[in-house]
């Protein structure tokens, strides 16, 4: 069953199945068709997200267990709702105490029946798995190690337990440690010596080899049972780029589910298509998020804002690779991540490349260091998260190779780039089946490393360094070119209506750094850079640790409208931003003096006495903020695809990066009677229309751009869905007001009579033909029109 709209719930011990069940009457009243549940399989105790799975065979007891999930499904079904489940095929928690399969691998070594579950390079570790869990070097932590010789358990403090290899229980501690199939070590060793694949740079999450059919069967049995039993209608697949062979995995999953509606968390570059061979409905919607947000960014005045940013922060654009210019900032971040955070991953690729080259005379005599440099230079130039199939040739072009070769002083040594490129593209004469398998493994590992590099360097580093317009710094976004024209948006919608009509779309998720409404408020600054800079000049009396942090803090405060600004919320967000940026402090090299100055600034400035100034500034932009918030919401809920509404965002929702955006929501106990705010009125009207007219928005629906005419035409975005529903919204409303308003600008509606679903004035006449936009938007900056069906006439379809 394909959803018409989904509603994402973040399950956690403080919001279990019972809490979700109590919210069902309210959620059903919104107009969504399915509840989208965060991961429900057994995870690390206390986990607030569920992506740290420890047991694929059990539904999480802290949430209410399988009985609780099935009861929620029955309650939801009785209210007309289905369930969509978030699944995590790429990784598990590297917590041996809770992860039985990993426990057995550590106890029995590479001969364990579960050794095939995990992507471990036993050779690199000298036959041992590095477990980077110690707070300091082993010699400093020995007194925190204890051995239960009767139970065969080695413990480190109270948080970690490890199994002992059979027959080693009676050894003295030094010999006992050396005799295990693992090596417990200082956490800092993970960067250079880790020998298992992990999720990005998170050593607490170990990669799972679902490409192995037995591993797939074991890790998906419970989920597939829930699908077969009708408990679950659809799936969201977390991070497919991390898998060795995503397409084969998705084909296997589709066959096992009988083609259940499935979307993948695939992050696409601006012009990158989703691989056409994937048997999925589409993505989870970050590509739509970027297009919607971009509609409300002023392309001309954004350049002025960028100039103010460079001047204010001292990044004049000349050498601005610390955050003044987007491309150099992103490239520098990529170099840092690939040479530091992912050093162990690149070392493994280097060893594999060296082995393959050594077996072919034409590729011999490339020094390991040269292969390593070649790998790094090619990886940092990848314009997408991961190449697929023939797309690899389009992203690793000869020009890309030429630029990578510029890192070499000796031209002959630069030939290592060509060698690595040939391996990635499969231009290698395999002399044996083993060579062929190793080549495929190298190509998969290169692709997996590429996706980890791009995610870590962009989302978790560059997005926190280049902060000219924070609303553009979102997953799947393009901070260097944040604006999206109506023509580009229409082209995008036409393409997904044709190729991926039931793809997911999103505006806020559990991973967005700022909720949609926060971003909508910040986007207004692209229309008034002069006012923004004048405000900063008035706020300069507040001492900040550095100007980039100040710029980030004050934009964040504007995003919250000057309200809800507490020292804890803002301070936590700024501290995370500073550590992710890694310029003055970081997660691994913290500067306590700087961090104290940061929290003092947050408390005394944006969250202190100056919050009133931000609130006053925000009130002056209230009309433009309203247009952005309502416009983005309505476009999201009526464009092609299946919209996902993140918990609480059907109404005004001002949240920051996790954990702020993952807090449990206090849902009403009953259905929705009077929507709490104007955004909720728009959201509920659109969602209920989707539910009432599924054929207008579904797989066979159509999308037609409607182009306004007149002096302010660019300020209107409008489209028709299947000739039965028209969406029209105002964009860049602040500049529109400055230029004198709509004037004679008009919009030609499709043939027929139309009524505005959002209008509360039932005496308002029907619309037809050409309408004046000043009249259409007289009450609201958005309109949702439905074709009037006369009694006895045929309805849609």
Secondary structure, DSSP 4 states (H G I P E B T S, - for coil): ---SEEEEE--BTTB-HHHHHHHHHHHHHHT-SEEEEPP-EEESTT-SS--SEEEEEEE-GGGTHHHHHHHHHHHHHHTT-EEEEEE--SEEE--TTT-HHHHHHHHHGGGSTTGGGB-B-TTTTTTSEEEEEESS-HHHHGGGEEEETTTTEEEETTTEEEEPPTT-TTS-HHHHHHTSSEEEEEGGGHHHH--B-EETTEEEEEEB-TTSHHHHHHHHHHHHHHHHTTS--EEEE--GGGSS-HHHHHHHHHHHHTS-EEEE-----TTPPPPTT--SSEE-SHHHHHHHHHHTS-HHHHHHHHHHHHHHHT--SSS-TTTTSHHHHHHHHHHHIIIIITHHHHHHHHHHHHHHHHTSGGG----HHHHHHHHHHHHTT-SSS---TTHHHHHS-HHHHHHHHTT-SSTTTTHHHHHHHHHHTT----SSHHHHHHHHHHHHHHHHHHHHHHIIIIIIIIHHH--SSGGG-STT--GGG----HHHHHHHHHHHHHH-TT-EEES--TT-SB-HHHHHHHHGGGG-HHHHHHHHHHHTTS--S-HHHHHHHHHHHHHTTT-S--HHHHHHHHHHHHHHHTSS--SSS--HHHHHHHHHHHHHIIIIITHHHHHHHHHHTHHHHHHHHHHHHHHHHHSSSEEEEETTTTS----BSTTGGGSPP---SS--SS-SSHHHHHHHHHHHHHHHTHHHHSTT--EEEE--BSTTGGGEEEEEETTTEEEEEE-SHHHHHHTTS-TT-EEEPPSS-EEETT---TTSPPB-SEEEHHHHTSS-SEEEEEEPPPTTS----
